[in-house]
């Protein structure tokens, strides 16, 4: 944030130059499902950060005036930042959560949920709590897309050894079989699995049965 300000750049433009354009990933793992939506669509993003994914998602949501993008994060600082960053966008609603819940009161009301860079830091207990909340919030047939670090891939194995000393307290590593079992037990079916080239991340796409 500080470096972006010093360079008089939008913070998300600055981050994209370092980490890459999120549209490249969204086109593979999320937009194919979003583009099928029509009318009053409700989308939720979990673990939003500075909103660099959100701003691309909302551009794609050209449906009607009832369309909503709910942004959920456990940091009050992030929520305040997002409210200011998207202050001109009336379809975006930043909401604070406790890290394990979704502040969505109406069950079965959300069409699509997306998360990037959040589940790569969560333990299985936290993941299971969120899966249950995601299942509650989604409509039948609703889609959830997220990334995690699949320890059974060579990319994840290299990442583990590269960052174990510096970020060993931060990242978590799980197997795809474990993730699929958790989601299946709660009531999801796997639709797609995408390994991003040269990336630690694997994206899984689940549908609520």
C-alpha positions as CSV (number, residue, x, y, z in Angstrom):
1,X,0.0,0.0,0.0
2,X,2.7,2.4,1.0
3,X,4.8,1.7,-2.2
4,X,1.8,2.1,-4.4
5,X,1.0,5.5,-2.8
6,X,4.6,6.6,-3.1
7,X,4.5,5.7,-6.9
8,X,1.1,7.4,-7.2
9,X,-0.5,4.2,-8.4
10,X,-3.7,2.5,-7.7
11,X,-2.8,-0.2,-5.1
12,X,-4.3,-3.0,-7.3
13,X,-2.5,-1.9,-10.4
14,X,0.7,-2.0,-8.4
15,X,-0.1,-5.5,-7.0
16,X,-1.0,-6.8,-10.5
17,X,2.4,-5.7,-11.9
18,X,4.1,-7.9,-9.2
19,X,1.7,-10.9,-9.2
20,X,0.0,-10.9,-12.6
21,X,-3.4,-10.0,-14.0
22,X,-6.2,-11.8,-12.1
23,X,-8.3,-11.9,-15.3
24,X,-6.0,-14.7,-16.6
25,X,-7.0,-16.9,-13.7
26,X,-10.6,-15.8,-13.6
27,X,-11.1,-16.7,-17.2
28,X,-10.1,-20.3,-16.4
29,X,-11.8,-20.9,-13.1
30,X,-14.7,-18.4,-12.5
31,X,-15.9,-16.4,-15.4
32,X,-17.2,-19.5,-17.3
33,X,-19.8,-19.9,-14.5
34,X,-20.4,-16.2,-14.0
35,X,-21.1,-15.8,-17.7
36,X,-24.0,-18.2,-17.4
37,X,-25.8,-16.0,-14.9
38,X,-28.7,-13.7,-15.8
39,X,-30.9,-11.3,-14.0
40,X,-30.6,-10.7,-10.2
41,X,-27.3,-12.5,-9.5
42,X,-25.6,-12.5,-6.1
43,X,-21.9,-13.2,-6.0
44,X,-19.8,-13.4,-2.8
45,X,-16.0,-13.2,-2.5
46,X,-14.3,-14.5,0.7
47,X,-11.0,-13.1,1.9
48,X,-11.0,-10.0,-0.4
49,X,-7.8,-8.1,0.6
50,X,-7.5,-4.9,-1.5
51,X,-10.2,-6.0,-4.0
52,X,-8.0,-6.7,-7.0
53,X,-10.2,-9.8,-7.9
54,X,-13.4,-8.0,-6.9
55,X,-13.0,-5.1,-9.4
56,X,-12.6,-7.6,-12.3
57,X,-15.6,-9.6,-11.1
58,X,-17.9,-6.6,-10.8
59,X,-17.0,-5.5,-14.3
60,X,-18.2,-8.8,-15.6
61,X,-21.5,-8.7,-13.7
62,X,-23.5,-6.7,-16.3
63,X,-26.9,-8.2,-15.5
64,X,-29.4,-5.9,-13.9
65,X,-29.7,-3.3,-11.1
66,X,-30.4,-6.0,-8.5
67,X,-27.0,-7.7,-9.0
68,X,-24.8,-7.7,-5.9
69,X,-21.2,-8.5,-5.1
70,X,-20.8,-9.2,-1.4
71,X,-17.2,-8.9,-0.1
72,X,-16.4,-10.8,3.1
73,X,-13.2,-10.3,5.1
74,X,-12.3,-10.8,8.8
75,X,-10.2,-7.6,8.9
76,X,-12.1,-4.4,9.9
77,X,-9.3,-2.4,8.3
78,X,-9.9,-4.2,5.0
79,X,-13.6,-3.7,5.2
80,X,-13.1,0.1,5.8
81,X,-10.6,0.2,2.9
82,X,-13.0,-1.6,0.5
83,X,-15.9,0.7,1.4
84,X,-13.8,3.6,0.4
85,X,-12.2,2.0,-2.6
86,X,-15.5,1.0,-4.1
87,X,-17.5,4.0,-2.8
88,X,-18.8,4.8,-6.3
89,X,-20.0,1.2,-6.9
90,X,-23.5,0.7,-5.6
91,X,-23.6,-3.0,-6.3
92,X,-20.7,-3.9,-3.9
93,X,-21.3,-4.6,-0.2
94,X,-18.3,-5.2,2.1
95,X,-19.1,-7.2,5.2
96,X,-17.0,-8.2,8.2
97,X,-16.9,-11.8,9.4
98,X,-15.2,-13.7,12.2
99,X,-13.1,-15.9,9.8
100,X,-15.4,-18.9,10.1
101,X,-18.8,-17.6,9.1
102,X,-20.5,-15.8,6.3
103,X,-22.6,-12.7,7.3
104,X,-25.3,-13.7,4.9
105,X,-28.6,-14.0,6.7
106,X,-30.8,-15.6,4.0
107,X,-30.0,-19.2,3.4
108,X,-29.8,-20.4,-0.3
109,X,-29.6,-16.8,-1.6
110,X,-26.1,-16.7,-3.3
111,X,-25.4,-17.9,-6.9
112,X,-21.6,-18.0,-6.9
113,X,-18.8,-17.7,-4.3
114,X,-15.2,-17.1,-5.1
115,X,-12.1,-17.1,-2.9
116,X,-8.4,-16.6,-3.8
117,X,-5.5,-16.7,-1.4
118,X,-7.5,-17.5,1.7
119,X,-7.8,-21.2,1.9
120,X,-4.0,-21.5,1.4
121,X,-3.6,-20.3,5.0
122,X,-6.5,-22.2,6.7
123,X,-6.4,-25.4,8.8
124,X,-8.9,-28.1,8.1
125,X,-11.2,-27.2,11.0
126,X,-11.5,-23.7,9.7
127,X,-12.0,-25.0,6.2
128,X,-14.8,-27.3,7.3
129,X,-16.6,-24.5,9.2
130,X,-16.5,-22.3,6.0
131,X,-17.6,-25.1,3.8
132,X,-20.7,-25.5,5.9
133,X,-21.4,-21.8,5.8
134,X,-20.8,-21.7,2.0
135,X,-23.3,-24.6,1.6
136,X,-25.8,-22.8,3.7
137,X,-25.5,-19.6,1.7
138,X,-25.5,-21.0,-1.8
139,X,-28.6,-21.8,-3.9
140,X,-29.0,-25.4,-5.0
141,X,-26.7,-25.7,-8.1
142,X,-24.6,-22.8,-6.8
143,X,-20.9,-22.7,-7.5
144,X,-17.9,-22.3,-5.2
145,X,-14.4,-21.7,-6.6
146,X,-11.3,-21.5,-4.5
147,X,-7.6,-22.2,-4.5
148,X,-5.4,-24.2,-2.1
149,X,-1.9,-25.7,-2.1
150,X,-2.2,-29.3,-3.2
151,X,0.8,-31.1,-1.5
152,X,0.6,-33.9,-4.0
153,X,1.9,-31.6,-6.8
154,X,5.5,-30.8,-7.6
155,X,4.7,-27.1,-7.4
156,X,3.5,-27.3,-3.9
157,X,6.4,-29.5,-2.8
158,X,8.9,-26.9,-4.1
159,X,6.9,-24.2,-2.4
160,X,7.0,-26.0,0.9
161,X,10.8,-26.3,0.8
162,X,11.4,-22.8,-0.5
163,X,9.3,-21.0,2.0
164,X,9.3,-23.3,5.1
165,X,11.7,-21.1,7.1
166,X,10.3,-17.7,6.1
167,X,6.6,-18.5,5.9
168,X,6.2,-21.9,7.6
169,X,3.7,-20.4,10.0
170,X,1.5,-19.0,7.2
171,X,0.9,-21.5,4.5
172,X,-1.0,-24.8,4.8
173,X,-0.7,-27.8,2.5
174,X,-3.5,-30.3,1.9
175,X,-4.3,-33.0,-0.6
176,X,-7.0,-32.8,-3.2
177,X,-8.5,-36.0,-1.9
178,X,-8.9,-34.5,1.6
179,X,-10.6,-31.4,0.1
180,X,-12.9,-33.4,-2.1
181,X,-13.9,-35.6,0.8
182,X,-14.7,-32.6,3.0
183,X,-16.9,-31.0,0.4
184,X,-18.6,-34.2,-0.6
185,X,-19.6,-34.9,3.0
186,X,-21.2,-31.5,3.3
187,X,-23.1,-31.8,0.1
188,X,-21.0,-30.7,-2.9
189,X,-19.9,-32.3,-6.1
190,X,-16.6,-31.6,-7.9
191,X,-17.0,-29.8,-11.3
192,X,-13.4,-28.9,-12.2
193,X,-9.8,-28.9,-11.1
194,X,-7.3,-26.4,-12.5
195,X,-3.6,-26.3,-11.9
196,X,-2.3,-22.9,-12.7
197,X,1.1,-23.2,-14.6
198,X,4.1,-22.3,-12.5
199,X,1.9,-21.6,-9.5
200,X,1.5,-23.1,-6.1
201,X,-2.2,-22.9,-6.4
202,X,-4.7,-25.5,-7.5
203,X,-8.3,-24.3,-8.0
204,X,-11.2,-26.5,-7.3
205,X,-14.8,-25.8,-8.5
206,X,-17.7,-27.3,-6.5
207,X,-21.4,-27.3,-7.1
208,X,-24.0,-27.5,-4.3
209,X,-26.1,-30.6,-4.9
